[in-house]
Amino acid sequence: MIAILRKEINSFFASPIGYLVIALFLLLNGLILWLFKGEFNILDNGFADLSSFFLLAPWVLIFLIPAVTMRSFSDEKKQGTLELLLTKPISLLNIVLGKYLGAFILICMALLPTLLYVYTVYQLGNPVGNLDIGSTLGSYIGLLFLAASYTAIGIFTSTLSDNQIVAFITAVFICIIFYIGFEGLADMLSNAFIEQFGMTAHYNSMSRGVLDTRDLIYFLSITIFFIVLTSKRITTKGFQKKEGIFIIGMLIGLIVLNIISANFYGRFDLTSDKRYTISESSLGIIDDVNSPILIDVFLEGDDFPSEFRRLKLETQQILEEFAANNKNIVYHFINPIADEANRETNIQQLNNRGLTPMQLSVEENGKSSQAVIFPWALASYNDVTVKIPLVKNKIGATQQELVNHSVQHLEYAFADGFSKLVNPKKKKIAFLIGNGELKGRYIEDFLKTVSEYYNLAPFTLDSVSNNPEKTLDQLKDFDLIVSAKPTEAFTEDEKFVLDQFTMSGGKSLWLLDAVAMEKDSLYNTGKSVAIARDLNLTDFFFKYGIRVNPVLVNDLYSAPITLAIGEGSEARFQQFPWFYSPLVNPESHHPIVNNINLVKFDFANQIDTLKNDIKKTILLKSSILSKIDGTPREISLEMTSEEPDPNLYNKPYQNLAVLLEGEFTSVYNNRVKPFSLPNEKNISKPTKMIVVADGDIIKNELGKNGPVELGFDRSSGQVYGNKEFLLNAVNYLLDDNGLINIRSKEIEVSFLDYKKVASEKTKWQFINILLPLVILGVFGFVFNFYRKKKYAK
């Protein structure tokens, strides 16, 4: 077998045809990937990966491998040496393996120069080395398994004729059938199962760095089948009946093996960030789905910038992972503006469903243009439809950063959408009223949003004074209480009921203003006095481990205030700096705040954390340029014209939102209780609580047509992250299946350094197009020099 292997390699490189085949392979790859304009061009795409190469390579190999293998047995037949070969004391299988391994090693040698592509992307990454080596390695392994199957097919077809051209064409035809033929048949018959017989379904997963035993066994099965079939084809005895039975038995055995592997398999995500590993929480949502979830993805179009083509690819891949775990996940990509005749109608229909379009800047060949996309998906299940946002907006983000944030958010976005469809609303939230909390119209947008997940109800503590035990029992029916900006003090009776609710494991979200100060009063009079607001909750939170101080956080990194200047027809609106509206950019990787937009506060207070056994996580804090203003204090709009002194802003990173988790000690432990309860508790079950030192964080503006979206600032058109933060907070407090924890998964799209690419483009094009050919030429010269020297002796 080794002798045959060596003979194959020597005869291949002894012929100029061998060098021509490999040179064409390298030249074709180099030109398409590094020079020609198009979706495969790595430099134009701007991503620090080789996905273009692994997408292109199967098509190039479809022609390269048959060119390498076409002479394996056809040449032996033509020259009449096959019979002589069969008389040698070596088994038929060893003869075939010698030929097969010789051809496969040649293919591997042809792929070796492509490692220059890896080096190039590594050097051009931003920063240098910003390349996922694990993913690249996995992709090469997938390509080698695909090449192994192609080679087995090529070796087999070379036994069908003594004409090399016939062997070449037949091999190309069979490889195409296996690579895309079954996929086309599956689409035509609308049967996804048929697709599993084709190579594309198995290679796509491996080409992005995911090794699955199901895919490995599939490619090994194809390879083994055609190698054995080849060994039966070259026999001089002719095709015997028992050999036909053997072939059929082997085929059935391989099919059974693949069926078994489909149920018992291992999967290895080699990507550095495990981006293609769906979390158990996400899979748990779709495990019991037994009817189709139909997903229409509108992220489709021909004129997308490269960043959004990548977002489309990542969206497709995450849906492939969901579909691989449950065949009832069915998705389609739709371009809603492709049809010019119905374009305006489609846009209007999508707008009416809340799927607003997004305008993008497209830079191509030094020219700028605009593209319109709909970064949304609609998921339907049992006559219920939800919309799923695919773009994660962030104020001030570039298109690259926007895509990065969006890719990181994809799994959560789809899992959250599926959860709305599949899981009925079971948990209940009580919104406290009766202590001067915000009226319904001021929190209407958040109520509408959170009602998609939970059952909501108002709850008043007024009955505590008459029947505290009944009030507590009624409160325990809820899983979470929300107190949205109370303005009236809580009585001791009310506090005791709230405390016992916590002791029973109840969760709570507190949005508090420890200072009485409203923007409306400023707009009316131009000035107002900020004074401490006594809610009688100081000892309540002190026992739990925090203190909300009656001071104002003054932050240079803040949202502007919009004021009218001028009179009459000369009046106009203008924005001014307003340092009592801190804009918080979350730096924590906690799932509540990870990858969310800036959160806007108004007259926020400062929170101290105290030592006790409760775990405390700071969710939001002010910027490095902040200070604390005591109260009482006069606040005037004239401050907008004053230049701040940065030296005074020397109290950085003031706590604005804190998460408390653990077993709480009762506020009334070792204290006289306001009233007695039959089953009062002093130590709670494990529970959670979030305290935010600003009640206005949940307040939506009121427009002419009613409440506007929470976080939307009409004067600037910006959408802040208030709603997302609060929704994440509620989901985290009530989330038992860990879905919210998906948000802490770190996924980053690697980009090339655009400046470096622009300045060194020609250099790297020469390296990747010409250097592989130079390496091949040097190898050919050395090989033939050594060969001539050897045989000259």
QUIDA-V833053 format. One record per helix or strand of 3 or more residues. SS is the DSSP state (h for helix, s for strand). FROM is the first residue (numbers start at 1). TO is the last residue. If there is no record, write none. Layout:
BEGIN
SS:FROM:TO
SS:FROM:TO
END
This chain:
BEGIN
h:2:13
h:16:34
h:42:45
h:51:69
h:74:79
h:82:86
h:92:112
h:115:124
h:133:157
h:164:189
h:192:195
h:199:206
s:210:212
h:213:233
h:241:263
s:267:269
h:280:286
s:293:297
h:306:325
s:329:333
h:340:352
s:358:364
s:367:373
s:376:381
s:384:389
h:399:422
s:428:433
h:440:442
h:444:450
s:455:460
h:464:475
s:480:484
h:492:503
s:507:511
h:519:525
s:527:532
h:538:544
s:546:549
s:552:555
s:561:565
h:568:570
s:572:576
s:582:584
s:606:609
s:615:621
s:626:629
s:633:636
h:637:641
h:646:648
s:655:662
s:687:692
h:695:698
h:722:734
h:739:744
h:754:769
h:771:792
END
